[in-house]
Amino acid sequence: MKYVMATHNPNKLLELQRILEPLHIEVTTADLQEVEETGTTFAENAYLKAKAACEQTGLPAVADDSGLVVDALNGAPGVYSARYAGPDATDAQRMDKLLHELGGVPAEQRTARFVSAICVVYPDGERMDVEGVCEGSVAFAPRGHDGFGYDPIFLVGEKTYAELTPAEKDAVSHRGKALRELAARLEERHGN
């Protein structure tokens, strides 16, 4: 079965392919029109992207909307994680802004979680939604060289996401959890 992923982020595509490959589910991308993320939740934005990709390609479409929710910042950056420091900001600029806003906040008050909402929309209108959450905290400075986005400042235990191998990250991450649930639901659907 072939699915299209509504993303321009090659890292998200690689994570999805890595987890769904054992189910013999081919995940590809297409040249899709950008969708305005007007939802107020991760789930709403994932649905908007999946629905648009399905309509544009005629294929079942998978979309992820995810971000970092920081308690000391009243949930920011949240659904604005990718646009937190402006529309053209780099990962480093977004991390710098977040760390600056957390300046003076002690370690025990830097609790945060990564959330991933994944939606699949089928051409017949069927919809499937899953969500994964990973609890952690925000480090005082970036650490590690793997990962992307806020990975170098998101601590799970003593390590940041960026200090974990891809397999270690998949085992604990918000997207890994959501994708495993998605894989189980797709396996049921396809009878694999």
C-alpha positions as CSV (number, residue, x, y, z in Angstrom):
1,M,0.0,0.0,0.0
2,K,1.3,3.4,-0.9
3,Y,0.8,6.5,1.3
4,V,1.9,10.1,0.7
5,M,3.3,12.1,3.6
6,A,2.3,15.7,3.8
7,T,5.7,17.2,4.8
8,H,8.6,19.2,3.4
9,N,10.7,17.9,6.4
10,P,13.0,15.1,5.2
11,N,13.7,14.1,8.9
12,K,10.0,13.4,9.6
13,L,9.7,11.4,6.4
14,L,12.8,9.3,7.4
15,E,11.3,8.6,10.8
16,L,7.9,7.5,9.3
17,Q,9.6,5.3,6.7
18,R,11.8,3.6,9.3
19,I,8.8,2.7,11.5
20,L,6.3,1.7,8.7
21,E,8.8,-0.2,6.4
22,P,8.3,-3.5,8.3
23,L,4.6,-3.4,7.4
24,H,5.4,-3.1,3.7
25,I,3.8,0.3,3.6
26,E,5.5,2.6,1.1
27,V,5.7,6.2,2.2
28,T,6.5,8.8,-0.3
29,T,6.3,12.6,-0.7
30,A,4.8,14.7,-3.5
31,D,5.1,18.2,-4.6
32,L,2.3,19.5,-2.5
33,Q,0.9,23.0,-2.0
34,E,1.7,24.5,1.3
35,V,-1.2,24.3,3.8
36,E,-1.9,27.2,6.2
37,E,-1.8,25.7,9.7
38,T,-4.8,27.5,11.1
39,G,-5.7,24.9,13.8
40,T,-5.4,25.7,17.5
41,T,-4.2,22.1,18.3
42,F,-1.6,19.7,16.8
43,A,-4.4,17.4,15.8
44,E,-6.3,20.1,13.9
45,N,-3.2,21.0,12.0
46,A,-2.3,17.4,11.2
47,Y,-5.8,16.9,9.8
48,L,-5.6,20.1,7.6
49,K,-2.4,18.9,6.1
50,A,-3.5,15.2,5.6
51,K,-6.8,16.2,4.0
52,A,-5.1,18.6,1.6
53,A,-2.5,16.1,0.6
54,C,-5.1,13.4,0.0
55,E,-7.2,15.8,-2.1
56,Q,-4.1,16.8,-4.2
57,T,-2.8,13.3,-4.8
58,G,-5.8,11.0,-4.6
59,L,-3.6,8.8,-2.3
60,P,-4.1,8.0,1.4
61,A,-2.2,10.8,3.2
62,V,-0.3,10.9,6.4
63,A,0.5,14.2,8.2
64,D,2.2,15.0,11.5
65,D,2.0,18.2,13.5
66,S,4.2,18.3,16.4
67,G,5.9,20.7,18.8
68,L,7.4,21.5,22.1
69,V,5.1,22.5,25.0
70,V,7.0,24.3,27.8
71,D,5.2,24.6,31.1
72,A,7.1,27.7,32.3
73,L,6.1,29.5,29.0
74,N,2.4,28.6,29.4
75,G,2.6,26.0,26.7
76,A,4.6,27.9,24.2
77,P,5.9,27.4,21.6
78,G,3.2,24.7,21.1
79,V,1.6,24.7,17.7
80,Y,3.9,27.6,16.7
81,S,7.1,25.6,17.4
82,A,8.3,25.8,13.7
83,R,7.4,29.5,13.5
84,Y,8.5,30.5,17.0
85,A,11.3,32.9,16.1
86,G,9.7,34.0,12.8
87,P,8.7,32.2,9.5
88,D,12.3,31.9,8.1
89,A,14.1,31.3,11.4
90,T,16.7,28.5,11.7
91,D,16.5,25.7,14.3
92,A,19.4,27.5,16.1
93,Q,17.4,30.8,16.2
94,R,14.3,29.0,17.6
95,M,16.4,27.3,20.3
96,D,18.1,30.6,21.1
97,K,14.8,32.4,21.5
98,L,13.4,29.6,23.7
99,L,16.5,29.5,25.9
100,H,16.5,33.3,26.2
101,E,12.9,33.2,27.4
102,L,13.7,30.6,29.9
103,G,16.7,32.6,31.3
104,G,16.7,32.5,35.1
105,V,14.2,29.6,35.2
106,P,15.6,26.8,37.4
107,A,16.0,23.2,36.2
108,E,13.1,21.9,38.2
109,Q,10.7,24.4,36.5
110,R,11.9,23.7,33.0
111,T,9.4,20.8,32.5
112,A,8.2,20.3,28.9
113,R,6.8,17.7,26.6
114,F,7.0,17.0,22.9
115,V,3.6,16.2,21.3
116,S,3.1,14.5,17.9
117,A,-0.4,14.3,16.4
118,I,-0.6,12.2,13.3
119,C,-3.6,12.0,11.0
120,V,-4.3,9.8,8.0
121,V,-7.0,10.7,5.6
122,Y,-8.2,8.3,2.9
123,P,-9.7,9.1,-0.4
124,D,-13.1,7.7,0.8
125,G,-13.1,10.2,3.6
126,E,-12.1,7.8,6.4
127,R,-9.8,9.4,9.0
128,M,-7.4,7.9,11.5
129,D,-5.8,10.0,14.4
130,V,-3.1,9.1,16.8
131,E,-1.0,11.0,19.3
132,G,2.3,10.5,21.1
133,V,3.7,12.5,24.0
134,C,7.2,12.4,25.5
135,E,7.7,14.1,28.9
136,G,11.1,15.8,29.6
137,S,12.6,19.2,30.3
138,V,14.5,21.9,28.6
139,A,18.3,22.0,29.0
140,F,20.3,25.1,29.7
141,A,22.3,24.8,26.4
142,P,22.2,22.7,23.3
143,R,23.9,19.3,23.4
144,G,24.4,16.5,20.9
145,H,24.7,16.4,17.1
146,D,21.9,14.2,15.9
147,G,18.2,15.1,15.5
148,F,16.6,18.3,14.3
149,G,14.5,21.2,15.6
150,Y,14.6,21.5,19.3
151,D,16.3,18.1,19.8
152,P,19.6,19.5,21.2
153,I,17.8,21.2,24.1
154,F,15.0,18.6,24.9
155,L,16.1,16.4,27.8
156,V,14.8,12.9,28.4
157,G,16.5,11.8,31.5
158,E,20.1,12.8,31.3
159,K,20.4,13.0,27.5
160,T,18.9,15.3,24.9
161,Y,17.1,13.9,21.9
162,A,20.2,15.0,19.9
163,E,22.5,12.8,22.0
164,L,20.4,9.7,21.3
165,T,20.9,7.3,18.4
166,P,18.0,7.2,15.9
167,A,16.9,3.8,17.5
168,E,17.1,5.2,21.0
169,K,15.1,8.3,20.0
170,D,12.4,6.3,18.2
171,A,12.0,4.2,21.4
172,V,11.1,7.1,23.6
173,S,10.1,10.0,21.3
174,H,6.6,11.5,20.9
175,R,6.7,10.7,17.1
176,G,8.0,7.2,17.7
177,K,5.1,6.6,20.2
178,A,2.5,8.0,17.7
179,L,4.0,6.1,14.8
180,R,4.0,2.8,16.7
181,E,0.3,3.3,17.5
182,L,-0.3,4.3,13.8
183,A,1.6,1.2,12.7
184,A,-0.6,-1.1,14.9
185,R,-3.8,0.6,13.5
186,L,-2.6,0.3,9.9
187,E,-1.6,-3.4,10.5
188,E,-5.2,-4.0,11.7
189,R,-6.6,-2.2,8.7
190,H,-4.4,-3.9,6.1
191,G,-4.5,-7.3,7.8
192,N,-0.6,-7.6,7.8
